[in-house]
Amino acid sequence: MRINLSEIQITEIKRIVQKEWLIKGLEPIDEYLFIHCFSKTHKETVYYHLYKENNTLIIRCYARVFDNIALTVMVRRAAKNVFEYLVNQTGLQNTRYIENGMECKL
């Protein structure tokens, strides 16, 4: 289920993500907040899906990070910063980060 965020909160998420990425799209979809990012340095596309499930804040990420440590760090750092902001805004303490189908710790 999508997290209901104000325009101010979405703007702040965009600012947080733009520290690491060029944002190609950021839009609320029925099920989640969709964030489409691009790394100029690595020439890679990264997708974040942000949603809530059973009082748990979840961010799902899709990226080709298997052989690129620097890209992995960027992907996780952006996710962690978004998590920290949203935990403070929503009060949801339970969080999960899923990267390319596998749950990871931030």
Number of C-alpha atoms within 10 A of each C-alpha: 15 18 18 14 15 9 9 9 14 16 13 15 20 18 14 16 21 14 12 16 21 16 19 12 12 18 11 17 11 11 13 20 22 19 20 18 22 19 16 10 8 10 7 13 17 20 21 22 20 23 21 20 13 7 12 13 23 21 22 20 21 16 17 14 17 9 8 10 10 10 20 15 12 17 24 17 16 18 21 16 14 19 23 12 16 19 14 10 11 12 11 14 13 13 17 17 21 17 21 15 10 9 12 11 10 13
